Amino acid sequence: QRQLVESGGGLVQTGGSLRLSCAASGFNLDYFTIAWFRQAPGQGREAVACVVGGDDSPYYADSVKGRFTVSTDKAKNMVYLQMSSLQPEDTGDYYCAADVDWTKVRAVVAGIRRDDSMDYWGKGTLVTVSS
C-alpha cells in the first residue's frame, strides 16, 4: 500500500530554518516524481518544489528558489524539503504528493499548469513562521 507521511513541521522565527520529511512507503522513487505543496490559511494550494523520479532533478517555484532545497534518500525512501530564510508568508500546511507524470508535476511547480491533481497525497504538516 502506498502512503506518504510528512513530518518536521513546527514553529520557527523569521529567518530560521526547518527540514520537512516525506516518508514515501510503497513508492519507487525512480518512477514517481515527488512534489511539495503548501497552503496558507484561506489561500489556494501552491506547488513549491519537486524532485523528478529517476534522475532526481529538482525544480522550484520562484517564491522559494534559493531558499528551499528538495532532496531524496532512496535507500530510506525519503524525500526532504530543507527550508531556510523562512518568512511569515511561508506559513501554511505543507504536503508531499506523488505522480508518475513528471512533465505534469514540473508544469505545476512552474505555475504554467493550473490543474494540480496528483496521484497520491500526504496529510500534511504545519509550518508556522512567526514575525
N, C-alpha and C positions, 0 to 999 in steps of 0.2 A: 504494500500500500504506500503510495507516495504522499509525503507530508512535508510541509515547510513550516518551520517553527523559528520565529525571531526572538532574539534576546539582546540585552545590553542597553536598553533604553534607560532613561533616568533624567534627573535634574542636573543641569550644568549652567555655569555662569557664562555670560557673553565672553567670547574669545577662547572658551575652553574646547575640549575635545571629548569625543566618545567613539567607541567602536561597537558597531552593531554586528551581530552574528545571525546567520540564517542556516539552520540545520536542514539540509535537503535530503531527508531519508527517502530511499527508493528511487532517487533520480540518478541518471548517468549524466554527469556534468560535461561529458564530451558531446552530448547530443542536445541538452537543454541549455538555453540561454536564461540566465537569472537576472532579473531586474529588481531594483529598489524603487519603491514609490513612497510618497508621503502625502499626507492630507492634513492640512491645518484646520483648526476649528472653523466651521462654517464656510469652508472653501472646497474647491474641487480637488481631485486627485492629480498629483504631478509625478511623472517619472523622473527620477534624478540620476540614475546610473544603471548600467547593465554590464555584464561580462558575457561575452559570446561563448557558447559551448564549443569545445574543441580547441580553438586557438587562443582562448582566454583574452581576447582583445577587449579592453574597457572603453566604454563610451559614457559621456556625461552631459547632463543638461547645462546650459550656460549659467544657470543660477548657482551651481555648485562647483563648476570647473575650477581647478586649482586649490580647492578646499577639501573635497571628498575624494577618497580612493577606494575603488572596489577591487576585491581580490578573491581568489579561491584557494582552498586546500582540498585537492581532490582525494587525498588519502583519507581525509576525515569527512568528505562530502559536505564541506562547509563553504559558505560564501560570506565575506565580510564587507562592511562599509565603514571605513575609517573616516571620521568627520572631524575637521579641525576648524579653527577660527569661527566657531559657531556664533550665530546671531539670533536674536529673538524671532526673526522671520523663518528660522529653520525649525521652529516648534511645530510638532504635529505627530500624528501616528505614522510610523514607518513600517512598510510592508515589503516582504520579498515575494516575488512571483516568478513563475517558470513558464516557458513556452518553447516549443521546438522551432518556431519560425523566427530566426534571428534577424531577418531583414525587417520584419514587423516590429520587433522589440526595439531595434535601432531607430526606426522611424518614430516610434512613440517617444523615446528618450530625446530625440532631436526636436520633438514638438511639431513634426510635419504630418503626423497621423493622429487623428482625434480619437479613433476607436482604440481604447487601451485594454480591451479584453485580453486576458491571458488564460492559458490552460489551467494553471494552478495558482492559488494564493495562500499566503500565510495569514495569521490572525492579527499580526501587528505588534509593535512595541512603541510605547510613548516616549517621545523626546521632548523635554521642556527646557528652553533656554531662557534664563532669567536675565533681565537687564540691570 
